[in-house]
Amino acid sequence: GGAGEAGGARGADETGEAGDRDAIATRLGIALTRSGVRSVVVTIGSAGAVVVGPSGVTRLSAPRTDAVDTTGAGDAFVGACTAALAAGSPLVDAARTAVAFAARSVQRPGAQASYAHAAGRE
């Protein structure tokens, strides 16, 4: 997984580790908000993401997909989340959009080339 992920390889879901990653991400997000951070998004690979903020904890499941190449999935998530936030979306909605975008981005080989596919611009 990426530096911001609370888990390991994309295949961890098949070994039953998704629930553990969700719990770790939730605990991490809560700990960070208790330390003064207003809102936190923790990605958990193929399991999705957890958003922790003033309104509580929101778990966002990723759609099931056949991953071809996970290179750049975290970058796709950050870019899509940032774009949605810049367009005025609330954090949970922006993270939901980003989870879906990142899931689509892993369906093609390569990082940048897969973003056009994920955006529906092929």
QUIRA-V946816 format. One record per pair of residues at least 6 apart in sequence whose C-alpha atoms are under 8 Angstrom apart, sorted by the first residue. I is the first residue (numbers start at 0). J is the second residue. Records with the same first field share a line. If there is no record, write none. Layout:
I = J, J
This chain:
0 = 6, 7, 8, 9, 44
1 = 73
3 = 41, 42
4 = 41, 42, 43, 44
5 = 20, 21, 23, 24, 41, 42, 43, 44
6 = 20, 43, 44
7 = 44
8 = 44
9 = 44, 45, 69
10 = 45
11 = 17
12 = 45, 46
17 = 43, 46
20 = 43
21 = 43, 46, 48, 49, 58
24 = 41, 42, 43, 49
25 = 41, 49, 51, 56
28 = 38, 39, 40, 41, 49, 50, 51
29 = 51
31 = 39
32 = 38, 39, 51, 52
37 = 52, 53
38 = 50, 51, 52, 53
39 = 50, 51, 52
40 = 48, 49, 50, 51, 94
41 = 48, 49, 50
42 = 48, 49, 73
43 = 49
45 = 61, 63, 102
46 = 60, 61
47 = 58, 59, 60, 61, 98
48 = 58, 59, 60, 61, 94, 98
49 = 56, 57, 58, 59
50 = 56, 57, 58, 59, 90, 91, 94
51 = 57
57 = 91
59 = 94, 95, 98
60 = 98
61 = 98, 99, 102
62 = 99, 102
63 = 102
64 = 102, 103, 106
65 = 105, 106
66 = 105, 106, 107
67 = 105, 106, 107, 108
68 = 105, 106, 107, 108, 109, 110
69 = 104, 105, 110
70 = 105, 109, 110
71 = 104, 109, 110, 111
72 = 101, 102, 104, 105, 110
73 = 101
75 = 97, 100, 101, 104, 114
76 = 94, 97, 98, 100, 101
77 = 97
78 = 97
79 = 93, 96, 97, 100
80 = 93, 94, 96, 97
81 = 93
83 = 92, 93, 96
84 = 90, 93
100 = 117, 118
101 = 117
102 = 117
103 = 116, 117
104 = 110, 113, 114, 116, 117
105 = 113
106 = 113
107 = 113, 116
115 = 121
